[in-house]
Every structure is written in C-alpha cells, then in structure tokens.
Amino acid sequence: MTTRSAAAALGAIAIALSPSFALRATEGTPALAIGAAEAKPEPIVLAMSAAFSGPSRGLGIEIYRGARAYFDDVNAHGGVAGRPIVVKAYDDGYNPAPAIYNTIQAIEQDRAFLLFSYVGTPTVTRVLPLLKRYSSRSVYLFFPFTGAQPQREAPYDGEVFNLRASYRDETYALVDRFATIGRKRIAILYQADAYGRSGWDGVRRALKAHDLTLTAEATYERGTPYTAHLTRQVEILRAAKPDAIIAIGAYAACAAFIRDAVDAGWKIPIANVSFVGSENMLSLLYPEERKSGRDYTSMLVNSEVVPSYEDVSLPAVAEYRSLMQRHAPSAPDVADLKGYTQLGYSFAGFEGFLNAKVIVEALRRLNGDFDPKRLKGVVESIRDFDLGIDAPISFGPDRHQALQYVYFAAVERGQWVPAVDWQRWAK
C-alpha cells in the first residue's frame, strides 16, 4: 500500500470496521502509570496495536504484560523526568485493517509520542506507509514483534527500530543446526501471508547457503484455530519424505499441525520460530499429551530471540521475574480473556520487558526535553548499552536492529528449557 492509498483507505476502513471493534482502545488500559493525584503530570503516551483477541491473542497479551512490569516499576519511582509512562493498547486481532485504523487514531487523536511493540508482520507491513505519511511529526515504531524484512530495509528502515533478530537470522540458525546433525531434507509449513512468506524466504536463503533446496512446502490460513485440522498439510509434507520441518506460524495453528502429525504416526523434528508463542503452544499440546499418552513435544525445538527466562544468572532475567511477581501486570482492558490463562513468564513477555527497558533508557536520555524530533538521534546514539542479557546493544544511523543473537529451546517435563545438545534430534 502506498502512502497515498493508506490515507485514502481511512474512510473505507472506518466504514468496514464494526463500531464495537473499530476503536477498542482504552483510556487508561489498565493504567500503566498513575501520577500523584494532586500533581498529574502530562504522561508520555506509547501506542500499541496488537492481537488482544482471536487465536493469536496470547502474543499481544504477554508482550504487553512483560512491558508493563517494567513500566509499572519505573512509574512507581517517579516515571521519567517526573512524567509517567502510559501504554494505550488497541486491539487489531492480528488483522491489517484495524492496525491501520488504530495507528491513525493513535497519531491523530491520542497524540502518541511513539508506537511501541506492534505484533505481527501482516499488521506491521501495512502500517509502514503511514510512518512515511506522518514523517513530519517524527512518529517512529519501536521494537515490533516481527522479524520480517520490510521494516529492516529501504524505504522504511529509517522509521523503525528493531531490538530482536530477524527471521533470516532465525531460519539460518535453524537450517544450520539441522544440517549439522544430518537432517538436510527440510520442508516448511507457513502462514499464507507476509509473515509466512518472510520466513519462507529466510529458509530458502539458508538452504541455498548450504547448497540445499526446499524439500516441500504447505500453507495454512492466518487465524486458523487449534480446533482446526491440518491433516492435509501433514499429508502434503509427509509425502515428500523430509527429515525436518520448519514452521513459520502462530501457536494455535502450529500446535494443531504438530498434534495432527503425531496422531498420524509421524515422528519428525519440528522447529518453530520465535513469533509462534512457545508457551501458548505448549499450553495447548502438553495437556493433550498427558491426556492421550502421545508424545507431542519431545521432537520440538524452537528458535528464540531472547535468552531463556529460566536463566536467572542473567541480571535482566532476575529483574524480569522479580518485577512480574511484584507488580502482577494484567492484560489491557481491550483483551479478550475468555478461556485464556495469563502466563507466569514467557519468551514474549521477556521480550516485551526488554523492549520497555530500552525505551525507558531512550526517554531518560532526552533529559526532560520530550521533542519527538530529538528521539531518533538520541536512540541512534545508544552504544554498548547493557540490557543485562550478556549482549550489549547499539544503534546508529545505519543500524536500526540491535540484536542478532538466536537461542534455542526444547521441552522437558512440560517446560521450555535451553536446547544445547542437538544430538537428541540427530538422524
């Protein structure tokens, strides 16, 4: 979508969205910051459009909660330059049209200082033209939960700052590890949209670097729930006789594929990239594993872009766990919590927590002068900032992605743990 078409689409989007969905933003979503009742300093408003409803709602909910744990603590100690941080949450259900509308609402009416931790490639890629449209207002998107390329390349890389590694980083790491243990016939399951194609492209590039080709591919529709059956996708991939699967999807559909593969008697390593939402996927598979007696989890290995939240030797992990317990952050009011259990800790939550730490550092470096035109230069001046994960981060005019590290996780006794020895999946 071009900048002009994004602007023209506003009227159509407003008509297309139902009144109950179009502006599901909260005024105080539960308040991430409340200043002293008698002083009420002007808040610093961060806008977050994410999936807070639908089959992928766990992603938005847990990223928000992780960020909120840190912001709550900062606000409890006076905020930044005496100003509280407020995250205004908007539900887009992991769909592009609401994400566009939410972004325009955030900029035009809610006067957001910056856009924060948007969730998903299909939504983020459709919002990017708006950043160009509003460039005169110095509106930037910080740390979206996606490893896709569009916000990392021209013409939009100047408007977006990424903390996490890219899908190319993740898929290369997965292909490299599988090839090392002799699993070179790799097939892919991917979501049929911009996210899935971004991962598909990453897998193909990684295979080419190893002089390999893709063995087979199958797709599924975005929004596919766990109750759906992906037996046809299982049949398509199994017929090609791969010895490993890389899935580029969200937790509900990927869990359904894993369930159906195991139920069909297919025992094969299945890897998922970080966006999947590892804990939410496990919360679907592990209870069914215990109930049925079938092994749905021992062959899983996921790539992650943050260290394990079980590694308390890392200062940021210890801080994350402590602040999650201290503040017990809840989901925003816009979230659909029916049938959903909020997680204690999660990779997505820890990523949201780290996103918040970097934003606060940038806001502090403004030294009380909250002119949005200064923000980009201030962030680009960050060098070797210690996040507490043994991986100092740096930004610069030509460096809008701070981390390239990829970690791996496997399931043991119903929990995700660091995956160090890949021989368990060797051919």
The 8 nearest C-alpha neighbors of each residue, nearest first, counted from 0:
[[1, 4, 5, 2, 125, 128, 3, 127],
 [2, 0, 4, 3, 128, 5, 6, 129],
 [1, 3, 128, 5, 4, 132, 129, 6],
 [2, 4, 6, 1, 5, 7, 132, 0],
 [3, 5, 7, 1, 6, 2, 8, 0],
 [6, 4, 2, 8, 3, 7, 1, 0],
 [5, 7, 3, 4, 8, 9, 2, 129],
 [8, 6, 4, 9, 5, 3, 10, 11],
 [7, 9, 5, 11, 6, 10, 4, 12],
 [8, 10, 12, 11, 7, 6, 13, 100],
 [11, 9, 13, 12, 8, 14, 7, 6],
 [10, 12, 8, 14, 13, 9, 15, 7],
 [11, 13, 15, 9, 14, 10, 8, 16],
 [12, 14, 10, 11, 16, 15, 9, 21],
 [15, 13, 11, 12, 16, 10, 17, 9],
 [14, 16, 12, 13, 11, 17, 10, 21],
 [17, 15, 21, 13, 14, 12, 20, 18],
 [16, 18, 20, 19, 21, 15, 14, 13],
 [19, 17, 21, 20, 16, 22, 13, 14],
 [18, 20, 17, 21, 23, 22, 16, 24],
 [21, 19, 17, 18, 23, 22, 16, 90],
 [22, 20, 16, 18, 17, 23, 19, 97],
 [23, 21, 24, 20, 19, 101, 18, 89],
 [22, 24, 20, 89, 21, 90, 333, 25],
 [25, 23, 89, 22, 88, 333, 26, 87],
 [24, 26, 28, 27, 87, 88, 23, 332],
 [25, 27, 28, 24, 87, 29, 30, 88],
 [26, 28, 30, 29, 25, 87, 31, 85],
 [29, 27, 25, 331, 30, 332, 87, 26],
 [28, 30, 27, 331, 332, 31, 330, 329],
 [29, 31, 27, 32, 28, 33, 85, 86],
 [32, 30, 85, 71, 29, 86, 67, 70],
 [31, 33, 30, 83, 85, 84, 74, 71],
 [32, 34, 30, 35, 83, 31, 74, 39],
 [35, 33, 39, 36, 83, 32, 40, 38],
 [34, 36, 38, 37, 39, 33, 40, 77],
 [37, 35, 38, 39, 34, 33, 40, 32],
 [36, 38, 35, 39, 34, 40, 33, 41],
 [37, 39, 35, 36, 40, 34, 41, 81],
 [40, 38, 34, 35, 36, 37, 41, 33],
 [39, 41, 82, 38, 42, 34, 81, 83],
 [40, 42, 82, 39, 43, 83, 34, 81],
 [43, 41, 83, 82, 84, 44, 40, 85],
 [42, 44, 84, 85, 83, 112, 82, 45],
 [45, 43, 85, 111, 112, 86, 42, 84],
 [44, 46, 86, 113, 111, 114, 112, 115],
 [47, 45, 114, 87, 86, 115, 111, 88],
 [46, 48, 88, 115, 117, 116, 114, 89],
 [49, 47, 89, 117, 90, 88, 98, 91],
 [50, 48, 118, 59, 117, 91, 90, 51],
 [49, 51, 92, 93, 56, 59, 91, 52],
 [50, 52, 56, 334, 90, 59, 60, 92],
 [53, 51, 56, 92, 335, 50, 334, 90],
 [52, 54, 56, 55, 92, 51, 50, 222],
 [53, 55, 224, 56, 222, 251, 52, 223],
 [56, 54, 57, 53, 58, 50, 249, 250],
 [57, 55, 51, 52, 50, 58, 53, 59],
 [56, 58, 60, 55, 59, 61, 279, 51],
 [59, 57, 56, 60, 61, 55, 276, 62],
 [60, 58, 50, 49, 62, 51, 56, 61],
 [59, 61, 57, 63, 58, 330, 62, 51],
 [60, 62, 348, 64, 63, 58, 59, 57],
 [63, 61, 348, 351, 347, 65, 59, 64],
 [64, 62, 66, 60, 61, 65, 67, 59],
 [63, 65, 67, 61, 328, 66, 62, 329],
 [66, 64, 348, 352, 351, 62, 68, 67],
 [67, 65, 352, 351, 355, 63, 64, 68],
 [66, 68, 70, 64, 69, 65, 71, 63],
 [69, 67, 65, 71, 66, 323, 322, 70],
 [68, 70, 72, 67, 71, 66, 352, 73],
 [71, 69, 67, 73, 72, 68, 74, 66],
 [72, 70, 74, 68, 69, 73, 67, 31],
 [71, 73, 75, 69, 70, 74, 68, 76],
 [74, 72, 70, 78, 76, 75, 71, 69],
 [73, 75, 78, 77, 71, 76, 72, 83],
 [76, 74, 72, 73, 77, 71, 78, 32],
 [75, 77, 74, 73, 78, 72, 71, 79],
 [78, 76, 74, 81, 75, 79, 73, 83],
 [79, 77, 74, 83, 82, 73, 81, 76],
 [78, 80, 82, 81, 363, 83, 77, 362],
 [81, 79, 367, 82, 78, 366, 363, 77],
 [80, 82, 79, 78, 77, 83, 40, 367],
 [81, 83, 78, 79, 42, 80, 40, 41],
 [84, 82, 78, 42, 32, 74, 43, 34],
 [83, 85, 43, 32, 42, 44, 78, 70],
 [86, 84, 44, 31, 32, 43, 45, 42],
 [87, 85, 45, 46, 44, 88, 31, 84],
 [88, 86, 46, 28, 45, 47, 85, 25],
 [87, 89, 47, 24, 48, 86, 28, 46],
 [90, 88, 24, 48, 23, 47, 101, 91],
 [89, 91, 51, 49, 50, 92, 48, 23],
 [90, 92, 97, 98, 93, 50, 49, 94],
 [91, 93, 50, 52, 94, 90, 53, 51],
 [94, 92, 50, 91, 49, 122, 119, 95],
 [93, 95, 92, 91, 96, 122, 97, 98],
 [96, 94, 122, 98, 97, 121, 125, 99],
 [95, 97, 99, 98, 94, 100, 12, 122],
 [98, 96, 91, 100, 99, 95, 101, 94],
 [97, 99, 101, 95, 91, 96, 100, 122],
 [100, 98, 102, 96, 97, 101, 126, 95],
 [99, 101, 97, 103, 102, 98, 104, 96],
 [102, 100, 104, 98, 99, 103, 97, 105],
 [101, 103, 105, 99, 104, 100, 98, 106],
 [102, 104, 106, 100, 105, 101, 107, 99],
 [105, 103, 101, 102, 108, 107, 106, 100],
 [106, 104, 109, 102, 103, 111, 108, 107],
 [107, 105, 110, 103, 104, 111, 108, 109],
 [108, 106, 104, 103, 105, 110, 109, 111],
 [109, 107, 104, 110, 105, 106, 103, 111],
 [108, 110, 105, 111, 106, 107, 104, 44],
 [111, 109, 106, 108, 107, 105, 112, 44],
 [110, 112, 44, 113, 45, 106, 109, 105],
 [111, 113, 44, 45, 110, 43, 371, 138],
 [112, 114, 45, 111, 139, 138, 115, 140],
 [115, 113, 140, 46, 45, 141, 47, 139],
 [114, 116, 141, 47, 46, 117, 140, 45],
 [117, 115, 143, 142, 144, 47, 141, 118],
 [116, 118, 143, 48, 49, 47, 115, 144],
 [119, 117, 144, 49, 143, 116, 59, 145],
 [120, 118, 145, 122, 121, 144, 123, 117],
 [119, 121, 194, 123, 122, 145, 124, 193],
 [122, 120, 193, 124, 119, 123, 95, 194],
 [121, 123, 95, 120, 125, 124, 119, 98],
 [122, 124, 126, 120, 125, 121, 119, 127],
 [125, 123, 127, 126, 122, 121, 120, 149],
 [124, 126, 123, 122, 127, 95, 121, 0],
 [127, 125, 123, 124, 129, 99, 128, 122],
 [126, 128, 130, 129, 124, 125, 123, 155],
 [129, 127, 2, 131, 130, 126, 1, 132],
 [130, 128, 132, 131, 127, 126, 133, 2],
 [129, 131, 133, 127, 128, 132, 134, 138],
 [132, 130, 134, 128, 129, 133, 2, 127],
 [131, 133, 129, 130, 134, 2, 128, 135],
 [134, 132, 130, 135, 131, 136, 129, 138],
 [133, 135, 131, 137, 136, 132, 130, 138],
 [134, 136, 133, 137, 132, 138, 131, 372],
 [137, 135, 134, 133, 138, 371, 372, 106],
 [138, 136, 134, 372, 135, 371, 139, 133],
 [137, 139, 136, 113, 134, 130, 133, 140],
 [140, 138, 158, 113, 159, 114, 137, 141],
 [139, 141, 114, 159, 115, 113, 160, 158],
 [142, 140, 160, 115, 159, 143, 114, 116],
 [141, 143, 161, 116, 162, 160, 354, 115],
 [144, 142, 116, 117, 145, 118, 141, 161],
 [143, 145, 118, 119, 116, 117, 142, 146],
 [146, 144, 119, 147, 143, 120, 118, 274],
 [145, 147, 165, 166, 164, 148, 144, 163],
 [148, 146, 145, 197, 166, 149, 165, 120],
 [147, 149, 151, 150, 152, 146, 197, 165],
 [150, 148, 151, 152, 147, 124, 155, 153],
 [151, 149, 156, 155, 148, 152, 159, 147],
 [152, 150, 156, 148, 149, 155, 153, 399],
 [153, 151, 156, 149, 150, 155, 154, 148],
 [154, 152, 155, 156, 151, 149, 157, 150],
 [153, 155, 156, 152, 157, 150, 149, 158],
 [156, 154, 153, 150, 157, 158, 152, 127],
 [155, 157, 151, 152, 150, 153, 159, 158],
 [156, 158, 155, 159, 154, 399, 153, 160],
 [159, 157, 139, 156, 155, 130, 140, 160],
 [160, 158, 140, 156, 157, 139, 141, 150],
 [159, 161, 399, 141, 142, 400, 140, 162],
 [162, 160, 400, 142, 163, 399, 141, 401],
 [161, 163, 401, 142, 400, 402, 160, 164],
 [164, 162, 402, 161, 304, 165, 401, 403],
 [163, 165, 403, 402, 304, 168, 404, 146],
 [166, 164, 146, 168, 167, 147, 169, 163],
 [167, 165, 146, 169, 168, 147, 170, 198],
 [166, 168, 201, 165, 170, 169, 171, 198],
 [167, 169, 165, 166, 171, 170, 164, 172],
 [170, 168, 166, 172, 167, 171, 405, 302],
 [171, 169, 173, 167, 202, 172, 201, 168],
 [170, 172, 205, 174, 168, 173, 169, 167],
 [171, 173, 175, 169, 170, 174, 176, 168],
 [174, 172, 170, 176, 175, 171, 177, 169],
 [175, 173, 177, 171, 176, 172, 178, 170],
 [174, 176, 172, 178, 173, 177, 171, 179],
 [177, 175, 179, 173, 178, 174, 172, 180],
 [176, 178, 182, 174, 180, 179, 175, 173],
 [179, 177, 183, 181, 182, 175, 176, 180],
 [178, 180, 176, 177, 181, 175, 182, 183],
 [181, 179, 425, 177, 178, 182, 176, 426],
 [182, 180, 178, 179, 183, 426, 177, 425],
 [183, 181, 177, 178, 242, 180, 184, 426],
 [182, 184, 178, 185, 181, 177, 242, 211],
 [185, 183, 241, 242, 214, 182, 243, 186],
 [184, 186, 243, 214, 241, 183, 244, 213],
 [187, 185, 215, 244, 214, 216, 213, 241],
 [186, 188, 216, 245, 244, 246, 189, 215],
 [189, 187, 246, 217, 218, 216, 247, 245],
 [190, 188, 247, 195, 218, 248, 246, 191],
 [189, 191, 195, 219, 248, 218, 192, 221],
 [192, 190, 220, 218, 195, 219, 189, 221],
 [191, 193, 195, 194, 190, 196, 121, 221],
 [192, 194, 196, 121, 195, 197, 120, 191],
 [195, 193, 120, 197, 192, 196, 121, 198],
 [194, 196, 190, 189, 198, 192, 197, 247],
 [197, 195, 199, 193, 198, 194, 200, 192],
 [196, 198, 194, 200, 195, 199, 147, 193],
 [197, 199, 201, 195, 200, 196, 166, 247],
 [200, 198, 196, 202, 201, 197, 195, 203],
 [201, 199, 197, 203, 198, 202, 196, 204],
 [200, 202, 167, 198, 204, 199, 203, 170],
 [203, 201, 205, 199, 170, 204, 200, 206],
 [202, 204, 206, 200, 205, 201, 207, 199],
 [205, 203, 207, 201, 202, 206, 200, 208],
 [206, 204, 171, 202, 208, 207, 203, 201],
 [207, 205, 211, 203, 209, 208, 204, 212],
 [206, 208, 210, 204, 209, 211, 205, 203],
 [207, 209, 205, 206, 210, 204, 211, 203],
 [208, 210, 206, 207, 211, 205, 175, 178],
 [211, 209, 207, 208, 206, 212, 205, 204],
 [210, 212, 206, 207, 209, 213, 183, 208],
 [213, 211, 206, 214, 207, 203, 210, 184],
 [212, 214, 215, 186, 185, 203, 211, 206],
 [213, 215, 186, 185, 184, 212, 241, 239],
 [216, 214, 186, 213, 236, 239, 187, 217],
 [215, 217, 187, 186, 188, 236, 218, 214],
 [218, 216, 188, 232, 187, 189, 236, 235],
 [219, 217, 189, 190, 188, 191, 220, 216],
 [218, 220, 190, 191, 189, 221, 217, 223],
 [221, 219, 191, 223, 190, 222, 218, 192],
 [222, 220, 223, 190, 191, 219, 192, 249],
 [221, 223, 54, 224, 220, 53, 55, 252],
 [222, 224, 252, 221, 220, 227, 225, 251],
 [225, 223, 251, 226, 227, 54, 252, 222],
 [224, 226, 251, 255, 227, 252, 254, 223],
 [225, 227, 224, 228, 255, 223, 251, 252],
 [228, 226, 225, 224, 229, 223, 255, 252],
 [229, 227, 230, 255, 226, 259, 256, 225],
 [228, 230, 256, 232, 231, 259, 255, 233],
 [229, 231, 233, 232, 228, 259, 234, 256],
 [230, 232, 234, 233, 229, 235, 228, 236],
 [233, 231, 235, 229, 234, 230, 217, 236],
 [232, 234, 230, 231, 236, 235, 260, 237],
 [233, 235, 231, 237, 232, 236, 238, 230],
 [236, 234, 232, 238, 233, 237, 231, 217],
 [235, 237, 233, 238, 239, 234, 215, 232],
 [236, 238, 234, 240, 239, 235, 233, 241],
 [237, 239, 236, 240, 235, 234, 241, 233],
 [238, 240, 237, 236, 241, 215, 214, 235],
 [241, 239, 237, 238, 242, 236, 184, 214],
 [242, 240, 184, 185, 243, 239, 186, 214],
 [241, 243, 184, 182, 185, 267, 240, 183],
 [244, 242, 185, 268, 241, 267, 269, 182],
 [243, 245, 269, 186, 187, 185, 270, 268],
 [246, 244, 270, 187, 269, 271, 186, 188],
 [247, 245, 188, 271, 187, 189, 248, 270],
 [248, 246, 189, 195, 198, 188, 272, 271],
 [247, 249, 190, 275, 189, 246, 253, 195],
 [250, 248, 275, 251, 252, 253, 55, 274],
 [249, 251, 280, 275, 253, 276, 252, 254],
 [252, 250, 225, 224, 254, 253, 249, 54],
 [251, 253, 255, 254, 223, 225, 224, 250],
 [254, 252, 256, 250, 255, 251, 249, 248],
 [253, 255, 257, 251, 252, 256, 280, 250],
 [254, 256, 252, 225, 258, 253, 257, 259],
 [257, 255, 253, 259, 229, 254, 258, 260],
 [258, 256, 254, 260, 259, 255, 253, 261],
 [259, 257, 255, 261, 256, 260, 262, 254],
 [258, 260, 262, 256, 261, 257, 230, 263],
 [261, 259, 257, 263, 265, 262, 258, 233],
 [260, 262, 264, 265, 263, 258, 259, 257],
 [261, 263, 259, 264, 260, 258, 265, 293],
 [264, 262, 260, 261, 265, 259, 230, 233],
 [263, 265, 261, 262, 266, 260, 259, 267],
 [266, 264, 261, 260, 263, 267, 262, 237],
 [265, 267, 261, 264, 268, 298, 260, 263],
 [266, 268, 243, 265, 269, 242, 298, 244],
 [269, 267, 298, 243, 299, 244, 424, 270],
 [270, 268, 244, 299, 245, 243, 267, 298],
 [271, 269, 245, 300, 301, 299, 246, 244],
 [270, 272, 301, 246, 245, 247, 302, 275],
 [273, 271, 302, 274, 301, 275, 247, 303],
 [272, 274, 303, 275, 302, 304, 276, 271],
 [275, 273, 276, 272, 249, 145, 248, 144],
 [274, 276, 249, 250, 273, 248, 277, 272],
 [277, 275, 274, 279, 250, 278, 58, 280],
 [276, 278, 280, 279, 275, 281, 250, 273],
 [279, 277, 281, 280, 276, 282, 345, 415],
 [278, 280, 282, 281, 276, 277, 250, 57],
 [281, 279, 250, 277, 278, 283, 282, 254],
 [280, 282, 284, 278, 283, 279, 285, 277],
 [281, 283, 279, 280, 284, 285, 278, 286],
 [284, 282, 281, 280, 285, 286, 279, 254],
 [285, 283, 281, 287, 286, 282, 288, 254],
 [284, 286, 288, 287, 281, 282, 283, 289],
 [287, 285, 289, 288, 284, 290, 283, 282],
 [288, 286, 290, 284, 285, 289, 291, 283],
 [287, 289, 285, 293, 286, 291, 290, 292],
 [290, 288, 286, 292, 287, 291, 285, 293],
 [289, 291, 287, 288, 292, 286, 293, 285],
 [292, 290, 288, 293, 289, 287, 286, 294],
 [291, 293, 289, 288, 290, 294, 287, 295],
 [292, 294, 288, 291, 295, 289, 261, 262],
 [295, 293, 296, 288, 297, 292, 261, 298],
 [294, 296, 288, 293, 261, 258, 297, 284],
 [295, 297, 299, 298, 294, 410, 285, 284],
 [298, 296, 299, 410, 295, 294, 411, 409],
 [299, 297, 268, 296, 269, 267, 300, 424],
 [300, 298, 269, 296, 297, 270, 268, 409],
 [301, 299, 270, 409, 408, 269, 298, 407],
 [302, 300, 271, 270, 408, 407, 272, 303],
 [301, 303, 407, 272, 273, 406, 169, 271],
 [304, 302, 273, 406, 305, 407, 405, 301],
 [303, 305, 405, 164, 163, 406, 404, 273],
 [306, 304, 303, 350, 307, 406, 346, 405],
 [307, 305, 406, 308, 304, 388, 303, 310],
 [306, 308, 309, 310, 417, 305, 346, 416],
 [307, 309, 310, 316, 306, 346, 349, 345],
 [310, 308, 307, 311, 416, 316, 306, 417],
 [311, 309, 312, 308, 307, 313, 316, 306],
 [310, 312, 317, 313, 316, 309, 314, 308],
 [313, 311, 310, 314, 317, 316, 309, 315],
 [312, 314, 311, 316, 315, 388, 387, 310],
 [315, 313, 387, 317, 316, 318, 312, 388],
 [316, 314, 387, 318, 317, 313, 388, 319],
 [317, 315, 319, 318, 313, 311, 314, 308],
 [318, 316, 311, 314, 320, 315, 319, 321],
 [317, 319, 315, 321, 316, 320, 322, 314],
 [320, 318, 316, 322, 321, 317, 315, 323],
 [319, 321, 323, 317, 318, 322, 316, 324],
 [320, 322, 318, 324, 319, 323, 317, 325],
 [321, 323, 325, 324, 319, 320, 68, 326],
 [324, 322, 320, 327, 68, 321, 326, 325],
 [325, 323, 322, 321, 327, 326, 320, 328],
 [324, 326, 322, 323, 327, 321, 68, 320],
 [325, 327, 328, 323, 324, 322, 68, 71],
 [328, 326, 323, 324, 325, 329, 68, 322],
 [329, 327, 64, 326, 68, 67, 323, 330],
 [330, 328, 64, 327, 331, 29, 341, 67],
 [329, 331, 60, 64, 334, 332, 328, 63],
 [332, 330, 28, 333, 29, 334, 329, 88],
 [331, 333, 334, 28, 29, 330, 25, 335],
 [332, 334, 331, 23, 90, 24, 335, 25],
 [335, 333, 51, 332, 331, 52, 336, 330],
 [334, 336, 52, 337, 51, 333, 56, 53],
 [337, 335, 339, 334, 338, 340, 52, 330],
 [336, 338, 339, 335, 340, 334, 52, 53],
 [337, 339, 336, 340, 335, 341, 57, 56],
 [338, 340, 336, 337, 341, 57, 335, 56],
 [341, 339, 342, 338, 336, 337, 57, 282],
 [342, 340, 339, 343, 61, 60, 329, 330],
 [343, 341, 344, 340, 345, 61, 278, 279],
 [342, 344, 341, 345, 323, 324, 320, 327],
 [343, 345, 342, 348, 308, 346, 320, 349],
 [346, 344, 348, 347, 349, 278, 342, 308],
 [345, 347, 349, 348, 350, 308, 305, 307],
 [348, 346, 350, 62, 345, 349, 61, 351],
 [347, 349, 65, 62, 61, 345, 351, 350],
 [348, 350, 352, 346, 351, 347, 65, 345],
 [349, 351, 347, 353, 352, 348, 354, 346],
 [352, 350, 62, 66, 65, 354, 348, 349],
 [351, 353, 66, 65, 349, 355, 350, 354],
 [354, 352, 356, 350, 355, 351, 349, 357],
 [355, 353, 351, 352, 357, 356, 350, 142],
 [354, 356, 358, 66, 352, 353, 357, 359],
 [357, 355, 353, 359, 354, 358, 360, 352],
 [356, 358, 360, 359, 354, 355, 361, 353],
 [359, 357, 355, 361, 360, 356, 362, 354],
 [358, 360, 362, 356, 361, 357, 363, 355],
 [359, 361, 357, 363, 358, 362, 356, 364],
 [362, 360, 358, 364, 359, 363, 378, 357],
 [363, 361, 359, 365, 364, 360, 358, 79],
 [362, 364, 360, 365, 361, 366, 359, 79],
 [363, 365, 361, 366, 362, 360, 377, 367],
 [364, 366, 363, 362, 368, 367, 369, 361],
 [367, 365, 364, 368, 363, 80, 362, 369],
 [366, 368, 80, 365, 369, 363, 79, 362],
 [369, 367, 365, 366, 370, 373, 371, 80],
 [370, 368, 367, 371, 365, 373, 362, 374],
 [369, 371, 372, 373, 368, 374, 365, 112],
 [372, 370, 374, 373, 137, 369, 112, 138],
 [371, 373, 370, 137, 374, 375, 136, 376],
 [374, 372, 371, 370, 376, 375, 377, 365],
 [373, 375, 377, 371, 376, 372, 378, 370],
 [376, 374, 378, 377, 373, 379, 372, 371],
 [377, 375, 379, 378, 374, 373, 380, 396],
 [376, 378, 374, 380, 375, 379, 373, 361],
 [379, 377, 380, 375, 381, 376, 361, 374],
 [378, 380, 395, 394, 376, 377, 381, 396],
 [379, 381, 377, 378, 395, 376, 382, 394],
 [382, 380, 393, 378, 379, 394, 384, 383],
 [383, 381, 393, 384, 380, 394, 392, 395],
 [384, 382, 391, 392, 393, 385, 381, 390],
 [383, 385, 391, 392, 382, 386, 393, 381],
 [384, 386, 391, 387, 383, 392, 390, 389],
 [387, 385, 388, 384, 391, 315, 390, 353],
 [386, 388, 315, 314, 385, 389, 313, 390],
 [387, 389, 390, 313, 386, 315, 314, 306],
 [390, 388, 387, 391, 313, 385, 386, 314],
 [389, 391, 388, 392, 385, 386, 387, 402],
 [392, 390, 385, 383, 384, 386, 389, 393],
 [391, 393, 383, 384, 401, 390, 382, 402],
 [394, 392, 382, 383, 381, 401, 384, 395],
 [393, 395, 379, 398, 381, 399, 401, 382],
 [394, 396, 379, 398, 397, 380, 399, 393],
 [397, 395, 398, 379, 394, 399, 376, 157],
 [398, 396, 395, 399, 394, 157, 379, 156],
 [397, 399, 395, 394, 400, 396, 401, 379],
 [398, 400, 160, 394, 161, 401, 397, 395],
 [401, 399, 161, 162, 398, 402, 160, 163],
 [400, 402, 162, 392, 393, 394, 399, 161],
 [403, 401, 164, 163, 404, 162, 400, 392],
 [404, 402, 164, 405, 168, 163, 401, 165],
 [403, 405, 402, 164, 304, 406, 305, 168],
 [406, 404, 304, 303, 169, 302, 403, 407],
 [405, 407, 303, 302, 304, 306, 404, 305],
 [408, 406, 302, 418, 301, 303, 417, 300],
 [407, 409, 417, 418, 301, 416, 300, 415],
 [410, 408, 300, 418, 415, 416, 299, 417],
 [411, 409, 415, 414, 413, 416, 297, 296],
 [410, 412, 414, 413, 415, 409, 416, 297],
 [413, 411, 414, 410, 415, 285, 297, 416],
 [412, 414, 411, 410, 285, 415, 281, 296],
 [415, 413, 410, 411, 412, 416, 281, 409],
 [416, 414, 410, 409, 408, 411, 417, 413],
 [415, 417, 408, 409, 410, 418, 414, 411],
 [418, 416, 408, 407, 419, 409, 307, 415],
 [419, 417, 408, 407, 409, 420, 416, 421],
 [418, 420, 417, 421, 407, 408, 409, 422],
 [421, 419, 422, 418, 423, 424, 417, 425],
 [420, 422, 423, 424, 419, 425, 418, 180],
 [423, 421, 425, 424, 420, 180, 426, 419],
 [422, 424, 421, 425, 420, 298, 426, 297],
 [423, 425, 422, 421, 426, 268, 298, 180],
 [426, 424, 422, 180, 423, 181, 421, 182],
 [425, 181, 182, 424, 180, 242, 422, 423]]
